[in-house]
Amino acid sequence: MARRTFERIDANLALRIGNRTDVTAIMRGEWINDALLRCSNEYEHPEMEGITIETLLQGHDSITPVVATDLWWPVMVKNNVSGTICRPADRERLEQGVMKIEGPPARFYWWNNTFYFDALANKDIPIKIWYRRLPAEWTTGISVLAKAYDVILELYAAENALNFLREYDKAELSAREVKTYLMDMNLPKRSEKLNDYKTGLEAGDRWHK
């Protein structure tokens, strides 16, 4: 069976909202891309998992990724020289004090698309980063997600559109369709993991942009 392309979902979305003349193609495209972001965030997608290596330069305590241009939020960070997993840290605790000392990084926090570490690197250190990809804007063809999510993308887009148009009853029907489809397909929801074993903060609370 063929995949649902952007063009087909766009056409189906126009039908679902009654081919309204006050709704533009740009608006439908925004609702579809909002659906893609939501679906990418809510479910487990191997296609949206990335690994990169960025360099923490000697004498520096931060990295702004340049290799991974699609980094949405980090999942795990590793000092690739020592093999140590760098643990997430509380920003205020990490920045408390006058100056950081030189040494291998062991803890970090993620702020304004930059990794900040607990030490000034004593040499150039490759940092390995496992991360969630931010999907690029979708304008044509099939989505970056697996085929099983094509239906969800269409239903999420319809829910977005109907809520915007204040057709709340119809939007609720779309939401119910999603729930029914999920139960039938048994698709894996993304499980939140603690990013700080001491404070108990979830990944979504601190690492989302």
MARSE-620675 format. One line per field, with one value per residue: residue number from 0; residue in three letters; chain; y negated, x negated, z of N, C-alpha, C in turn. Coordinates in steps of 0.001 Angstrom, whole numbers, plus 500000, padded with zeros to 6 digits. Last residue first. Layout:
! MARSE-620675
balum: (NUM/...)
torse: (ALA/...)
torro: (A/...)
n_v: (Y/...)
n_u: (X/...)
n_w: (Z/...)
ca_v: (Y/...)
ca_u: (X/...)
ca_w: (Z/...)
c_v: (Y/...)
c_u: (X/...)
c_w: (Z/...)
END
This chain:
! MARSE-620675
balum: (208/207/206/205/204/203/202/201/200/199/198/197/196/195/194/193/192/191/190/189/188/187/186/185/184/183/182/181/180/179/178/177/176/175/174/173/172/171/170/169/168/167/166/165/164/163/162/161/160/159/158/157/156/155/154/153/152/151/150/149/148/147/146/145/144/143/142/141/140/139/138/137/136/135/134/133/132/131/130/129/128/127/126/125/124/123/122/121/120/119/118/117/116/115/114/113/112/111/110/109/108/107/106/105/104/103/102/101/100/99/98/97/96/95/94/93/92/91/90/89/88/87/86/85/84/83/82/81/80/79/78/77/76/75/74/73/72/71/70/69/68/67/66/65/64/63/62/61/60/59/58/57/56/55/54/53/52/51/50/49/48/47/46/45/44/43/42/41/40/39/38/37/36/35/34/33/32/31/30/29/28/27/26/25/24/23/22/21/20/19/18/17/16/15/14/13/12/11/10/9/8/7/6/5/4/3/2/1/0)
torse: (LYS/HIS/TRP/ARG/ASP/GLY/ALA/GLU/LEU/GLY/THR/LYS/TYR/ASP/ASN/LEU/LYS/GLU/SER/ARG/LYS/PRO/LEU/ASN/MET/ASP/MET/LEU/TYR/THR/LYS/VAL/GLU/ARG/ALA/SER/LEU/GLU/ALA/LYS/ASP/TYR/GLU/ARG/LEU/PHE/ASN/LEU/ALA/ASN/GLU/ALA/ALA/TYR/LEU/GLU/LEU/ILE/VAL/ASP/TYR/ALA/LYS/ALA/LEU/VAL/SER/ILE/GLY/THR/THR/TRP/GLU/ALA/PRO/LEU/ARG/ARG/TYR/TRP/ILE/LYS/ILE/PRO/ILE/ASP/LYS/ASN/ALA/LEU/ALA/ASP/PHE/TYR/PHE/THR/ASN/ASN/TRP/TRP/TYR/PHE/ARG/ALA/PRO/PRO/GLY/GLU/ILE/LYS/MET/VAL/GLY/GLN/GLU/LEU/ARG/GLU/ARG/ASP/ALA/PRO/ARG/CYS/ILE/THR/GLY/SER/VAL/ASN/ASN/LYS/VAL/MET/VAL/PRO/TRP/TRP/LEU/ASP/THR/ALA/VAL/VAL/PRO/THR/ILE/SER/ASP/HIS/GLY/GLN/LEU/LEU/THR/GLU/ILE/THR/ILE/GLY/GLU/MET/GLU/PRO/HIS/GLU/TYR/GLU/ASN/SER/CYS/ARG/LEU/LEU/ALA/ASP/ASN/ILE/TRP/GLU/GLY/ARG/MET/ILE/ALA/THR/VAL/ASP/THR/ARG/ASN/GLY/ILE/ARG/LEU/ALA/LEU/ASN/ALA/ASP/ILE/ARG/GLU/PHE/THR/ARG/ARG/ALA/MET)
torro: (A/A/A/A/A/A/A/A/A/A/A/A/A/A/A/A/A/A/A/A/A/A/A/A/A/A/A/A/A/A/A/A/A/A/A/A/A/A/A/A/A/A/A/A/A/A/A/A/A/A/A/A/A/A/A/A/A/A/A/A/A/A/A/A/A/A/A/A/A/A/A/A/A/A/A/A/A/A/A/A/A/A/A/A/A/A/A/A/A/A/A/A/A/A/A/A/A/A/A/A/A/A/A/A/A/A/A/A/A/A/A/A/A/A/A/A/A/A/A/A/A/A/A/A/A/A/A/A/A/A/A/A/A/A/A/A/A/A/A/A/A/A/A/A/A/A/A/A/A/A/A/A/A/A/A/A/A/A/A/A/A/A/A/A/A/A/A/A/A/A/A/A/A/A/A/A/A/A/A/A/A/A/A/A/A/A/A/A/A/A/A/A/A/A/A/A/A/A/A/A/A/A/A/A/A/A/A/A/A)
n_v: (477386/479609/480039/479806/481300/483604/485169/484311/484340/485407/484694/487007/487772/486257/487134/489878/490200/491029/492942/492587/495407/497572/498737/500471/500389/500053/497865/495951/495739/494641/492191/490993/490722/488826/486619/486329/485602/483126/481703/481630/479969/477563/475613/473515/473560/474764/477319/478074/478157/480110/482323/482605/483297/485731/487175/487236/488536/491001/492061/492314/494098/496298/495497/493385/489998/488075/488391/488088/484946/481705/480329/479958/478886/481555/482574/482893/485897/486415/487981/488493/487437/487301/485111/484950/482355/480805/480454/479813/477765/476748/478314/478898/477448/476860/476843/474914/473985/472851/475464/478229/479159/481764/483510/483977/483185/483121/479773/476675/475199/472186/469536/468853/470319/472153/473579/475885/474942/473919/476239/479566/481905/485154/486725/488331/491366/491861/492230/490446/489600/488908/488415/488275/487994/488471/486733/483304/482117/481564/481065/480650/480313/481506/479820/477894/477071/475419/476207/475092/474468/474479/475490/477200/477771/480440/481345/483901/486417/487868/489544/489592/490511/490610/493200/494515/493089/493162/490151/487393/486000/486565/485537/482797/482348/483045/481106/478878/479529/479253/476566/475411/476218/474792/472206/472342/472677/471210/470845/469844/471859/475225/478010/479290/480416/482693/481651/480728/483168/484356/482646/483142/485827/485629/484106/485721/489109/492178/494978/497775/501192)
n_u: (486426/486132/484869/486550/488858/488337/486939/487789/486029/484808/482501/480889/480805/482088/483777/485882/487886/490982/491407/493498/495505/495686/498899/501132/503195/505513/504843/504514/507120/508406/507070/507792/510539/510552/509665/511824/513779/512793/513265/516015/516359/515106/514358/512611/510499/508642/509769/509418/506595/505854/507251/505900/503385/504019/504748/502335/500694/501966/501455/498648/497448/496647/494398/492241/491238/490859/493507/493345/493888/493371/492801/491798/488896/487285/487512/484839/483865/482378/479131/476014/472778/469479/466885/463403/461512/458436/457877/459234/462118/463369/466399/469043/470513/473225/474329/476955/479517/480084/478595/478014/475237/473123/470199/467597/464646/461386/460089/459755/462522/464413/464802/466610/469914/472262/472945/474065/476258/477803/478372/477873/476915/476532/473314/471544/469946/466596/464540/462519/463256/465862/468229/471592/475049/478383/480245/480952/483253/482676/480414/479651/476978/474326/472072/472276/473447/471487/470141/467970/465620/462160/459639/460020/463390/465236/466720/469185/470752/474051/476993/480623/483873/485925/486211/487243/489461/492055/494069/494203/492613/493697/496270/495680/494516/496689/498562/497286/497478/500247/500614/499098/500583/502936/501914/501167/503592/506202/509587/511854/513137/513114/513524/514141/512189/511666/510645/508177/507061/506695/504710/502673/502223/501231/498899/497393/498619/498940/497660/499482/499160)
n_w: (523687/526472/528899/531106/530912/529459/531301/534723/537805/540039/541337/540932/538295/535670/533796/533603/530673/529232/526345/523616/522727/520025/518947/518494/516673/518243/519802/517765/516777/519001/519213/516748/517093/519096/517667/515918/517785/518582/516257/516267/518485/517720/515672/515562/513912/515584/515724/513066/512836/514723/513690/511260/512218/513447/511145/509713/511563/511755/509203/509296/510968/509544/508088/510086/509192/507339/504827/501214/499377/500957/503274/506538/508136/509986/513383/515474/517143/520233/520744/522178/521675/522790/522513/522574/523801/524118/527667/529876/529883/532890/534101/533752/530748/528642/525336/523882/523494/526020/527760/529700/531821/533206/534395/533672/531815/533232/533866/535594/537401/537160/539501/541602/542163/540249/538066/539108/540513/538429/536843/537816/535236/533771/533516/531048/531228/530215/528507/528206/525587/525377/527640/526538/527088/525914/524787/523939/521410/518650/516131/513540/513282/514525/514279/516163/519406/521550/524619/527306/528509/527401/527444/524384/523261/522617/519618/519038/517334/517472/516639/516847/515950/514204/513364/515551/517661/519944/520284/520676/518834/516379/516736/516854/514331/512668/513371/512373/509687/509349/509935/507865/505635/506053/505686/502996/501722/503803/504321/503253/501965/502994/502678/505105/506538/505079/502690/503564/504289/501829/500813/502684/502237/499615/499981/501646/501142/502460/500542/499198/500000)
ca_v: (476008/479150/480161/479011/480092/482564/484621/485085/483591/486053/483766/486414/488799/485922/486653/488850/490715/489995/492950/492282/494039/497262/497995/500665/500562/501105/499128/496331/496222/495941/493152/491268/491582/490185/487106/486658/486838/484225/481900/482392/481313/478380/476729/473569/473081/473382/476500/477942/477273/478751/481832/482286/482074/484622/486918/486646/487197/490122/491800/491460/492815/496486/495529/494651/491052/488758/487838/488774/486350/482560/479626/480943/478535/480388/482779/481980/485012/486467/486902/489148/487008/488060/485410/485285/483597/480982/480704/479757/478929/476276/478066/478535/478518/476264/477696/475075/474799/472014/474151/477834/478794/480716/483122/485109/482902/483792/481199/477504/475683/473640/470065/467835/470171/471505/472267/476005/475618/473030/475115/478347/481219/483836/486670/487060/490730/491543/493210/491254/489915/489993/488009/489103/487310/488945/487882/484428/482138/481023/481489/481001/479119/481904/481010/477448/478066/475169/476598/475201/475276/474073/474206/476983/477277/479456/481182/482501/486119/486988/489575/489236/490680/489325/492210/494692/493144/493616/491575/488276/485869/486847/486984/483476/482081/483773/482516/478962/479539/480542/477572/475195/476665/476259/472594/472066/473782/471206/471568/468933/470909/473831/477167/478833/479136/482848/482315/479776/482171/484955/482756/481782/485404/486345/483626/484414/488007/490915/494037/496568/500000)
ca_u: (486149/486841/484074/485337/488886/489147/486269/487925/486658/486002/483623/481065/481178/481276/482487/485334/486861/490148/491412/492178/495406/494990/497676/500212/501834/505462/505158/503384/506048/508821/507020/506388/510026/511009/508864/510496/513932/512841/511886/515341/516933/514537/515293/513585/511745/508432/509682/510770/507403/505314/507575/507332/503542/503516/505743/503530/500351/501934/502835/499294/497836/497723/495712/492643/491648/489650/492888/493708/493519/493708/493552/492300/490215/487271/487848/485937/483803/483627/480116/477212/474113/470465/468070/464602/462184/459586/457400/457780/461441/462709/464959/468615/469939/472296/473964/475535/478903/479990/479224/478344/476640/473460/471594/468352/466044/462329/460205/459476/461149/464321/464205/465941/468479/471936/472350/472900/475173/477319/477620/478645/476737/477182/474647/471714/471213/467533/465620/462514/461869/465413/466842/470455/473806/477246/480722/480039/482783/483852/480541/481054/477805/475739/472222/472153/473296/472684/470198/469254/466552/463562/459853/459220/462031/465086/465459/468780/469581/473041/475750/479344/482790/485691/485819/485816/489169/490686/493857/494999/492343/492278/496096/496355/493770/495421/498866/497521/496158/499610/501286/498715/499206/502973/502488/500159/502638/505217/508404/511080/512406/513405/513035/515223/512688/512118/511956/509130/507335/507642/506007/503180/502728/502475/499937/497837/497695/499660/497607/498681/500000)
ca_w: (523299/525285/527679/531055/531728/528842/530131/533508/536728/539528/541410/542259/539265/536827/533322/534468/531563/529828/527803/524160/523216/521280/518661/519618/516157/517227/520458/518614/515900/518476/520316/517058/516013/519401/518790/515383/517018/519557/516709/515208/518487/518780/515486/516654/513327/515159/516936/513603/511999/514796/515031/511265/511425/514258/512188/509113/511088/512912/509621/508292/511547/510527/507440/509482/510114/507810/506031/502451/499529/499821/502234/505568/507622/509106/511973/515173/515979/519482/520788/521659/522090/522020/523318/521789/524196/523231/526303/529993/529297/531676/534135/535108/531561/529586/526467/524185/522438/524822/527879/528324/531617/532245/534508/534211/532160/532342/534106/534429/537301/537042/538289/540802/542368/541521/537821/538245/541234/539479/536305/538040/536509/533813/534098/531738/530897/531282/528457/529431/525921/524520/527415/526969/526736/526709/525545/524178/522799/519331/517523/513778/513072/514598/513427/514773/518337/520754/523210/526608/529305/527287/528093/525581/523070/523688/520334/519015/518167/516890/517414/516243/516917/514848/512359/515238/516226/519680/520025/521530/520257/516596/516584/517967/515562/512583/513630/513821/510317/509075/510765/509264/505799/506117/506974/504018/501687/502736/504777/504096/501127/503323/501572/504233/507046/506459/502699/502977/505319/502770/500128/502489/503544/499872/499081/502128/500942/502330/501658/499061/500000)
c_v: (475163/477708/479710/479003/479200/481258/483464/484372/484427/485271/484355/485548/488241/486846/486201/488424/489563/490650/491869/492205/493815/495778/497542/499988/500821/501426/500285/497660/496698/496561/494555/492339/491964/491167/488534/487212/487276/485573/483051/482663/482196/479799/477826/474581/473118/472763/475030/477143/477012/477767/480395/481728/481628/483297/485781/486285/486498/488694/490821/491078/491886/495168/495604/494584/492304/489915/488629/488147/486953/483998/480507/480212/479472/480096/481478/482148/484113/485457/487215/488130/487847/487772/486095/485710/483839/482347/480774/480120/478770/477435/477446/478225/477977/477357/476948/475998/475003/472714/473364/476541/478242/480292/481956/484810/484149/483489/481827/478978/476505/474043/471591/468384/469180/471445/471534/474670/475646/473660/474238/477146/480021/483224/485260/486957/489456/490920/492965/492372/490842/490333/489143/488409/488092/488282/488430/485514/483368/480954/480775/481450/479378/480663/481419/478607/477424/476068/476141/475612/475481/474995/473710/475574/477028/479002/480071/482353/484663/486884/488676/489390/490404/489413/490866/493646/493350/493769/491886/489752/486957/486849/487380/484975/482832/483566/483358/480407/479524/480608/478944/476250/476498/476819/474106/472489/473591/472449/471690/469593/469924/472885/475683/477906/478498/481542/482378/480365/481137/483969/483331/481816/484007/485949/484319/483924/486733/489786/492826/495720/498759)
c_u: (487379/486472/484822/484695/487667/489141/487041/487258/486695/486720/484908/482303/481351/481677/481587/483980/486306/489142/490473/492263/493998/494949/497018/498864/500796/504031/505066/503621/504856/507721/507388/506283/508575/510542/509266/509596/512604/513003/511810/513880/516254/515100/514858/514691/512912/509726/509495/510790/508770/506209/507081/507754/505004/503690/505310/504561/501568/501616/502867/500714/498511/498235/496864/494082/492077/489997/491640/492990/493958/493296/493961/493172/490589/488684/487820/486287/485041/483542/481363/478346/475174/471860/469092/465738/463384/460213/458641/457074/459924/461897/464500/467132/469384/471836/472949/475364/477403/479202/478993/479138/476779/474912/471860/469841/466767/463769/461165/459584/460983/462855/464204/465450/467880/470425/471983/472183/473904/476163/477013/477789/477663/477061/475226/473154/471342/468810/466689/463549/461828/463936/466180/469132/472641/475981/479618/480693/481910/483592/481712/481291/479283/476612/473691/472319/473239/472586/471534/469075/467882/464437/461286/459451/461326/463634/465546/467538/469199/471862/474743/478191/481457/484611/485457/485315/487671/490482/492387/494649/493019/491941/494644/496112/494366/494583/497592/497822/496257/498243/500657/499347/498712/501565/502517/500666/501547/504321/507431/509841/511574/512529/513350/514802/513676/512677/512525/510538/508344/508032/507070/504558/503310/503073/501273/499013/498243/498640/498490/498733/499125)
c_w: (523546/524983/526437/529682/531503/529603/529543/532346/535467/538450/540876/542343/540672/537969/534462/533944/532394/530772/528313/525669/523776/521589/519958/519373/517244/516801/519471/519313/516721/517621/519843/518141/516270/518340/519168/516478/516417/518855/517705/515584/517445/518822/516457/516402/514318/514645/516578/514899/512617/514048/515207/512619/511405/513518/513113/510180/510500/512497/510789/508709/510547/511089/508431/508974/509366/508744/506397/503638/500848/500110/501070/504555/506485/508619/511184/513699/515913/518351/519979/521777/521397/522569/522419/522714/523290/523488/525423/528679/529382/531117/532824/535211/532874/530548/527337/525385/522638/523706/526588/528391/530199/532427/533567/534337/532645/532747/533119/534810/536027/536895/538318/539482/541390/541700/539113/538069/540396/540248/537401/537633/536603/535203/534014/532234/531717/530726/529502/529393/527138/524715/526641/526660/527336/526183/526446/525020/523013/520830/518184/515214/513341/514491/513360/513807/516940/519528/522649/525156/528588/528133/528040/526125/524398/523667/521376/519894/517946/517839/516700/517209/516227/515925/512979/514245/516022/518177/519780/521403/521081/518076/516838/517909/516741/513840/513599/514223/511838/509753/510573/510167/507221/506315/507118/505392/502735/502804/503612/504687/501951/502522/501795/503113/506076/507027/504118/502975/504808/503868/501064/501835/503456/501214/499345/501299/501576/502233/501384/500329/500000)
END
